[in-house]
Amino acid sequence: MQDRVACVYHGRVNRYFVGFLFFLGALVIAGVVLAIRYSAQAALLFDAERRHEPAYVFDFSRKGLSETPHGNSSDATGLRPAPSSVENEAFHESRGVLMRVVRGEGGRFHYHGELVQLLDGGLLEDEWQQIDIYAFPAGGDYLRLATHEDYLQLDGGPSSRQVLTAASAPDIDLAFHGNDARIIWLIETRPDQESADTASLDAFIATAQVHGATPAVRTAVKRFTGARTWDQLVAFEFKSEHQALGWFRSLKTQTALAVLKSRHVRTAGMLFRDVPI
């Protein structure tokens, strides 16, 4: 009788113990998932220099003026057509919300661009329909913005964004300058590289200057949200979208781009239409 009771007792203990192990395993898995998903936010939270120093934010979002994919809405020239009056109204309402939230956190709005054409990169991963560039007195200010109710509901929500941050510097001018077209190029450096390969990037930028682009802005960036781990951003402008496409389609540009891509993990290039705010 005593052996039977002991057997039942140990059986129950074993079941509870196994259940406890499954519970611990679930906690570990959830912790790993959260760490992967919010690693960039945690890095900003615990990095005192990034948290306190002035910062630029490059906010790419999926939902633009038109929800129709670019490939189905472009005209005969391959360029996205100008927005309709309904789209313009929706745009101003959306940007008005973002500007209000940014300014409410002490930020300054610099630029808004709508995608004209994805020049390089993955269609689903890098075809961001719009970009907003703004700045904060401290990088940590974005942590508050990222949890603001209005921001979380804007332009498809956090899952449809790629947000990069960069240290603010006097020589980085990202404001609207009156040109029609802006090129934004993102680069992910190989982890085994001892130092960044600047030669291939210099050669690529030089092709743009030959075609009349403004001097390029180059800055190191860090991921806050999004699937891609970009670490460099380059931006320059052309007077028109056609001038920008003429540069991109030239043989020298394509050759320089091939070299650039061969020496990095990946690149993504986007042609945006400047939209005055």
ZIWO-V949528 format. One record per residue. N is the residue number from 0. OMEGA is omega in degrees with one decimal (* if undefined). Layout:
BEGIN
n;omega
N;OMEGA
N;OMEGA
END
This chain:
BEGIN
n;omega
0;179.3
1;179.1
2;-179.6
3;177.7
4;179.5
5;-179.8
6;178.8
7;-179.2
8;-179.2
9;177.6
10;179.0
11;178.4
12;-179.7
13;179.4
14;177.6
15;-178.7
16;178.0
17;177.5
18;178.2
19;178.4
20;176.9
21;178.4
22;177.9
23;178.9
24;177.8
25;177.8
26;179.7
27;-179.9
28;178.5
29;178.4
30;178.9
31;179.4
32;179.5
33;-179.9
34;178.8
35;-175.9
36;-174.2
37;-178.2
38;-179.5
39;177.8
40;179.6
41;179.0
42;178.5
43;-178.5
44;-174.5
45;177.5
46;-173.7
47;-177.7
48;178.6
49;-175.6
50;-173.8
51;-177.4
52;175.8
53;-174.5
54;168.8
55;175.1
56;175.7
57;-169.9
58;177.9
59;178.3
60;-172.9
61;-173.0
62;-179.7
63;-179.1
64;179.2
65;179.3
66;177.7
67;179.8
68;-175.5
69;-176.5
70;-178.8
71;-173.9
72;-178.1
73;179.1
74;-175.5
75;-179.0
76;-177.5
77;-178.8
78;175.9
79;-179.0
80;178.5
81;-177.5
82;176.8
83;-179.7
84;178.3
85;178.5
86;177.5
87;179.5
88;178.8
89;179.3
90;-177.0
91;177.6
92;-179.6
93;-179.6
94;177.8
95;177.9
96;-178.2
97;-179.6
98;179.4
99;-179.2
100;179.4
101;-179.6
102;177.2
103;176.7
104;177.7
105;-177.1
106;178.9
107;-177.4
108;-175.5
109;-167.1
110;169.0
111;178.7
112;176.1
113;-176.1
114;172.6
115;-179.4
116;170.8
117;-175.2
118;-177.7
119;178.2
120;-178.8
121;-175.5
122;-177.8
123;-175.6
124;-170.4
125;-177.4
126;-179.3
127;-173.6
128;-179.5
129;175.5
130;172.9
131;179.0
132;177.5
133;-174.7
134;176.9
135;175.6
136;177.8
137;-178.5
138;-179.8
139;178.3
140;180.0
141;177.7
142;177.7
143;178.6
144;-175.0
145;179.2
146;179.5
147;-175.4
148;-178.6
149;179.7
150;-178.7
151;-179.0
152;-172.7
153;170.4
154;174.5
155;176.5
156;-175.3
157;-176.4
158;-178.9
159;-177.7
160;166.1
161;-176.4
162;178.7
163;177.0
164;178.8
165;177.8
166;179.2
167;179.5
168;-177.0
169;-176.1
170;178.4
171;-178.6
172;-175.5
173;-178.3
174;176.1
175;-175.5
176;178.6
177;175.2
178;-175.8
179;-170.2
180;176.6
181;175.7
182;172.2
183;179.8
184;-179.9
185;-175.5
186;172.4
187;-176.7
188;176.3
189;-178.0
190;-178.1
191;178.5
192;179.2
193;177.0
194;-178.2
195;178.0
196;-176.9
197;-175.5
198;-178.8
199;177.9
200;176.8
201;-179.2
202;178.8
203;179.3
204;-179.7
205;178.9
206;179.4
207;-179.2
208;177.1
209;-178.9
210;173.5
211;178.7
212;174.4
213;177.6
214;-173.8
215;169.7
216;179.4
217;179.9
218;172.7
219;-179.6
220;175.1
221;-177.5
222;170.3
223;172.3
224;179.0
225;-173.3
226;-173.4
227;179.0
228;179.6
229;177.3
230;175.7
231;176.0
232;177.8
233;179.8
234;171.9
235;-171.6
236;171.7
237;-179.5
238;-178.4
239;177.6
240;179.8
241;176.4
242;178.8
243;179.2
244;175.1
245;175.4
246;-173.7
247;-175.2
248;-178.9
249;-176.8
250;-179.2
251;179.0
252;-179.5
253;177.4
254;179.3
255;178.8
256;178.7
257;178.2
258;179.7
259;-178.4
260;-178.7
261;-176.1
262;178.7
263;-179.9
264;179.1
265;172.9
266;174.6
267;-179.7
268;-178.0
269;174.6
270;-179.3
271;173.5
272;179.6
273;178.9
274;179.0
275;-179.1
276;*
END
